[in-house]
Amino acid sequence: MMRGASKLDLLIVSPGDHKIIYQDLAAEYAALEPPIWAGLIANFARHKGCSVDIIDQQAEGLTPGDIVRRALDDRPRLVAILVYGQQPSASTQNMTMAGEIAAQFSEHAPEFKTILIGGHVSAIPEPTMRETACDFVCEGEGPCTVDALLQLENMNDPSDYSKVPGLWYRRDGHILNTNPAPVVPEKELPATLPGIAWDLLPMHAYRAHNWHCFSHIHDRSPYASMYTSLGCPFRCTFCCINAPFGSAGLRCWDPKFVITELDLLANRYRVKNIKIADEMFVLNERHVLDLCDLIIERGYEFNFWAYARVDTVKDRFLEKLKKAGFNWLCLGIESRSNHVRAGVVKGQYSEEDIYDTVQRIKNAGIHAFGNYIFGLPDDTCESMQETLDLAVDLNCEMANFYCAAAYPGSKLYEMAKAKGWRLPEKWHDFSQHSYGQLPLPTETLPAGEVLAFRDKAWQIYFTNPRYLNLILEKFGREAVDHIAKLTTYTLRRKHAAPLRVEPCLRKDATEVKGVSV
């Protein structure tokens, strides 16, 4: 491989600007998570014999100019800007900063080739090429494309680009692309993506979500997040998880490999708070139970959280999960209305199933986390209020309230483009917490009302005495005080509109209907 005057083969940049994404919540309340895909691709390239470094912009507090100056010292053959998020929708909100970084390289260090990789760019590669001053865009998950690029003797010769799968590039004023890159087969995951390059990350800088540490609110670091599987077999209309993978599906690392990563985190980095970032962790019985057994055998005292679905949480999982340290399970409940859920292809479960699943999670000593979405296509003021009633009634230890958004790579994005619905002006305004966040309208509600409903519903939930009593009972006064301080912050919203029907805490919603407190 020709290296020329380069000192480094690959420089990986993880872009991020918490201030524009989370507003005032960035300083204390938002998590600061290690960039998983940056670590995976760095370790992949290193095992291929390449020299690699990672820049985590947010964790290191760097400007785009600082990043270019670092690159001038490293002189990499390739700069990979990884526009992956800590959950699928977060890829898009990082695109604004990714574009700024690419522009800085184009203006001040054009000798370095830049490639954008991630869920957002894989979903809309050609528009990304048109609007971003990068040399390449990757359509796919990344490793195969990066490897093929680094094997080129002359990365400036477009005639060689046909050898690189999943590559979008410019030639003679035209945007061209090669054949799609294959995903890494499941059986090859441990060899091809052999874990995260933790040693290249500023591990001291990361902190867990505040709620993840309600029982030890002032001890959120050290912290790590990791995958044990990639992708999701489901096809929810609002989700963009499978954009870099090409189709729905699930690939799991062997639990015997996953435990080696956990060994490293526990013994070298003293990490206890860990997020399992799999979009669908509680699904494959053998995968979950075998991994739990390995954790239990070692006697680790991890504090995990992971995603599940109402229709995948089985009793046989729960005892093992709790014993292995899975203290939180996050459920995508989305809406109380079967009709609204059906409209976005979200499962076949009933309201009774939701209550039953939350109850069984709580009975196992695991904290329940409910995710809810306001403004799905079939939502009305009444159905959104019913979803808030459900959330209050379930009284999970944590809840997220989202607005429906058309993330690139989702069916909702295709619908929004086809119907000409207005989308956020800047990519970072796809963040649920940004000033310019603009959700989708519904058939009966404008976007501004959906946004205002969401923000007021959030305030209702987290100031509800019944919820605060639950937190006091389970986590103590410090957690309650932390939440009380959090509820004094008000997100500034450009597009919020006056509500014709205000969300409210209905009297009947405070009554217990099958979920013990």
N, C-alpha and C positions, 0 to 999 in steps of 0.2 A: 504494500500500500504506500503510495507516494504521500509524504507528509509536508514537503516543501519547507517553508520557514516556520510552520506552525509548531507551537509548543504543546498544543492540546488537540486531541481529535474532536471531542464533543463537549460543548458547553450547553448545559440544560438550564433554562430560565423558567421559573414558576412565577408568573405575574400576579399581582394582587394589590388592591388599594382598599383596605377595610373602611377607611373614612367615607369614601363615596358610596360604598356598598351598604354599610350598616349605620351611617350617620354617627350620632353620639353613643350608640351602643357599642361601637368598636373598641373603645378604650378599656372597658371593664367586663362587658357581658358576653360579647361574641367569643367563640372559641378561636384559637389560632392553631390550625392543624398542619401536620407535615404533608407536603404534596406527594401523594402516594404514587401517581404515575411518573413523576419526575424521578423518584427513587427507584421504581421498577425499571424504567428504561435506562437509567444510569448503570444499574447493576447488570442489566442485559448487555450493554455495550462493553462494560468492563470485562465481563466473561468472554467477550469476543476478542479481547486483547487490546481494546482501545483505552486511551487515557481520557478521563471524564471528570468534570466538576459540575456542581449544582449551585445555582443562585436562587435562593428563596427570597423574593423581593420583599414581601410583607414582613417575614420574620426578621430579615436583616435591615429593614428600614431604608431601602435604597430607592433612589429616583431612576428613571430610565437612563439619564446621563451617567449616573454612577455605574450602572450595569455595563454600558458601553466602555467606560474607562477600565473596568475589570477585564472585559474581553480584550482590550488592547494589550493588557499585560499577558493574558493567557494565549492570545493568538490562536483561537480554535479554527479547525477546518470547517466546522458546522456549528451553528447556534440553533438549538431547538427550543422554541418558545412553546411550552406545554400549557394549553388552555383547557386543562381539566379542572373540575371543581371538586369539592368534598362531597357533593352529591350531584347527580346528573345535571340539574338545572343551573348549578353554579358555574358551569363552563361558560355560558353566554355572558354572565355578568363580569367575567374577567377579560372579555374581548376588548373593551375600551383600553385597558392598560396594555394588553398584548399588542394592540395596534400602535400605541405610543412608543413602545419599546422597539418594534420593528421599524418605525419611522426614524428613530434615533440611529439605529444601525445603518439604515439606508443613507442618511445624511452625513453621518460622521465616521462610519466604518464600513463603507460599501464592499470592501474586500472580503468581509465575512459573509458567507452564505447563511441565510436564515430560513427556517422552516417552521410553520405553525402546525401543531398537532393537538387534537383534542376532540371532544364530543361536538362542540359547536361548529368547528371548521370542517369536521367530517360530514356533518349534516348539510352544510351549504358551502362546499369547497369553491365553486366558481365565483359566487358573490364575495367570498372572503379574499380571493385573489384580486378581484377588481377594486376592493376598498382598502386593501392593506398593502403597505410597502414592503412585503416580504418577497423572497425569491421563490419559495415553494410552499405548498399546502399539502398536508397528508390526509388522504381519504382512507381511514382505517384506524386501528388502535395504535400503530406507530412503530413497533420494533422492526418489522420486516422492511419498512420503508427507510428507516434510519440506517439499518445495516447495509442495505443496497447502496444508499448514497455514499456512505463512508468507504465503500469498496471501489468507488469510481476513482480512477487515477487523476482525472481532471474534472472537477465539479463545475467548471465553467463551460464545458462543452455540451450544448443541448442535444447533440446527436447521441450522447450516451444515456440520456434520461430514460429512454425506452426500456432500459435494463432495470429500472427502479419501479417496483409495484406500488400502486396507490399514490402516485405523485402527480400533482398539478403544478404547472410551470408556464413560463412565458417563452415564446420564440417568434421572432420577426413580427412583434406586435400582436400576436395571437395567444390566447390562453388554451393550453393543451393539457391532456391528461393521459396516463397510462392505465393498464388494466388494474382492477382492484387488488389490494394486498390481501393475502389470506390471513385469517385469525390464527392465533397459536392454538393448535389442538390441545384438548384437555390433558391427554396423557403426556404432553411435552411441556406443560406449564412449569413444573419444578426445574427442568433443565434450561428452558428458554427464558423464563422470568423467575430467576432464583432468588426471590425476595427483594427487599428494599435496601438501597445503599444508605443505611442509617448513618454511617460514619461520614457521609458527605453533607449531612443535614445539621443545622444548628439545633440539636435536640433540647438544649436548655431553654429555647425560646417558646416552645409549644405549651398550650394550656387547653384543658378540657372545657366543654360547655359548662356553663354555670350549674344548670339543673343536674347534670351528670354527677356533680359533686355536692349536692345538697347536704349530704351527711358530713362533708368536710369542705365547706365552701371556700375556705382560705387555703386549700391545698390542692390546686388544680393542675399542678405540674409536679413531675414530668408527665408527659402525655404522648400517646401515639395513636394513629389510625392505620388500618391495614385491610386488605382484601383476603378472604379465603376462597372467593369465587368471583367470576366475572359475568356480567350480563344478567338477564332476567327472562324467564320463559313466557311471561305475560305480556299483554299488548294494550295497556291502558292508554286511552286517547291523549291524555295530558302529559305523558311521560316521554322523555327523550333518551332514556338509558341506553338503548341499543344502537344509537346513531353511529358510534365508531365500530360496531361489530357487524353491521350489515343486516342482521336479522335477530329475531328473538331466540334466546337459548341461554343455557347455564353451563359454565365450565368451572370445575372445582379443583383447587390444589389438593393433593393428597394430605389428609390430616397429619400424617407423619412428617410431611414437610412443613406444614403450618406451625407445628409445635416447635420446630427449630427456630423459627422467627420469634415465637413467644419466649423461648429460652433466652434468646439474645436480648430481647427487650427487658426481661425480668432481671437477668444476671449482670448484663453490662451497663444498661441504662437505668435500672431501678424503676422501671415504669410499672404503675399499677392501673392507672386510668386508661382504658383502651376502647376505641370505637371500632367495631367491625363494620366496615363501610359497604359490605355486600348489599346490593339492592334487595336481595331475597335470601337472607341467611337461614331462617327457620323454614326449611323446605325439604331438603334431601336428608332423610332419616339417618342413613349410614354416615354421611359426612358430619352431621351435627353431633350425633351421639359418640362417634369415634373420637372426634376432637375433644369433646367434653371429658371423656375417659382419660385422655392423655393429660389434660390440664389437671384433673383431679388426682391422678397418680403422682404428679409432681408437687402437689400441695401448694400451688401458687394462690395468692390472695388478690386476684385481679378484680377490678371494678369495670366490667364490660357493659356496653350497650350495643344493641343490634336491631335490625329491621325484621319484622315478621308481617304476616297478613292474617286477617280475621279467619280465613279459611285454611290456614296452614298450621296454626298452633294446636298441636295435639297433646293430650295429657302425658304421653310417653316422653315428650321433650322436656317438660317443665321442671321436674325434679332434678334431672341431670344439669340443665341449664343453670339453675340456681346454685347447685353444689359447685359448679365450675366457675361461678363468679359473674354470671350474667344477671345483673341487678336491674336492668332496664330492658324492656322490649317495646319497640316503636311500631305502632299499627297505623296503616293508611286507611282510616275509616272514611274520610273524605266527606260524606254526606249522609244525613239520616234517610233521605229519600231513595227508595229502591229505583224509582224512575230516573232520578238524576244520576245515580251510579251506573245504571244500565246504559245511559246515554254516552258514557265515556268508557264503557267496557270494563267496569271495575267489579269483577267477581260476581258470584251468584248467591251471596249470603244475605241473610235477612237481618232485620233489626234485633231480633231475638238472639241471633248468632253473635252480633256485636256485644250485647250485654253478657252473654255466656262466656265469650272469649276473654273479655276484660276481667270478669269475675274469677275465672280460672287462673289467670296470670297473677292477680292479687292474692288468691288463696295459696299460691306457690311461694309467696314471699317476694315476688318480683314486682317492681314498679312498672305501671302501665303508662305509656306515652301515646296520646292520640293525635294524629294529623287530620286536619279538616281543611276543605277547600270551599271558599265562597265564590260564586260567579261562574260555576260550570254551565255549559250551554242551556240546560233546561231549568236552571235555578230561577226562582222568584223571590220576592221579599219574604213570603211565607215559608218557602222551603229553606231559605237561609236561616230564618229564625228557628225553624225546627232543628236545624243542624246545631245551632248554638244551644238550644234546649238539651239536645242529646249530649253535647260536650259537658255541659254543666251537670247534668244528671249522672253521667258516667264518673265524673270527678276523678279523672286520671291524675297521677302525680305530676304530669307535665302535658301540655297541649301546644301544638303549633297551629296557628290559623294562617292560611295562605289565601291569596286571590288566584283564580284561574289565569294562567298566562300561556301565551303561545310560544313555547320555547322551540327554537329550530331543532328539527329532528323528531318533533312530536306530530301527531295527527292534528292537534289543535292549531299548530303553525300552518299546516297545509290548508286547513279550513279558514283561518284568518286571512291568509293571502288570497284565497279564492273569493272570499266575500268582501275583500277590501276593508277589513276592519283596521282601525288605527292601532299601530304598535308603538312601543316606547321609542323616543327619539334617539337615545344612546343605548348601546348594549348594556352598560352597567345599570341602566334603569329597568332591566329585567329582574334586578334584585328586589326581593319582597320588601326590603327595608329602605330602599333608596328614595331620595326626594322626588325624582321624576318617574317613579314606578307607575305604570299604566296597565291595569289588568284588561282582560277581555270584557266586552259587554255581554249580556245575555239577550235572549229574545225579548225580555220585558224590562231590563235594567241597563242604564248607561254605565260605562266603566267607572266613572267617578263615584257613583253611589255604591258600587261593589267595594271599592277601596275604602270609602268612609265606613261602610258597614263592618268590614274586616277589622279596622282599627278600633272601633268602639266595642265590637264583640270581644276583642283581645282584652281590653280594659275591664270589661264586665267579668270575664273569667278569672283574671288574676287579682281582682279586688273582692271577689265573692268570699264572704266570711266562711262558708262551708269548705271552700278550697283551702283557705289559709289555716283553718283548724286542722285539716288533714295534714298539711305540711308541718304544722307545729307538733302534731302527734308523732309523725314519722321521722322528722329531721331536726326538730328543735327550733328555738327562738332565732338563732342566727340566720337560718334559711328564710324564715318569715320576714325578718328585717331586710334581708337581701332583696326579696321580691317586692317588698314595700318601697324600697328605694328605686327599683327598676320601674315600677308603675308611675313614678313621678316624671319619667322621660316621655316626651311626646314627639313622635316622628313628624317632621315637616313634610308635607305632601303638596306637590304642585297641582295634582289633578283631582284631589278629593272634592266631592260635590255635596251640597246639602241633601240630607236624606228625607224622603217623603214618609218613610216608615222607619222609626228608630229601633235598633235592636234593644231588647230589654231582658232583665232577669225575671222570667215569669215565676209566679209563686209555685206552680205545679212542677217547674223544672228543678226546684230545690228539694223535692221529695225523693227519697231513695226508692228506686224501682227494681231492685235486684242486685245492686252493687253495694257490698258492705264497705263501710268506711272504717 
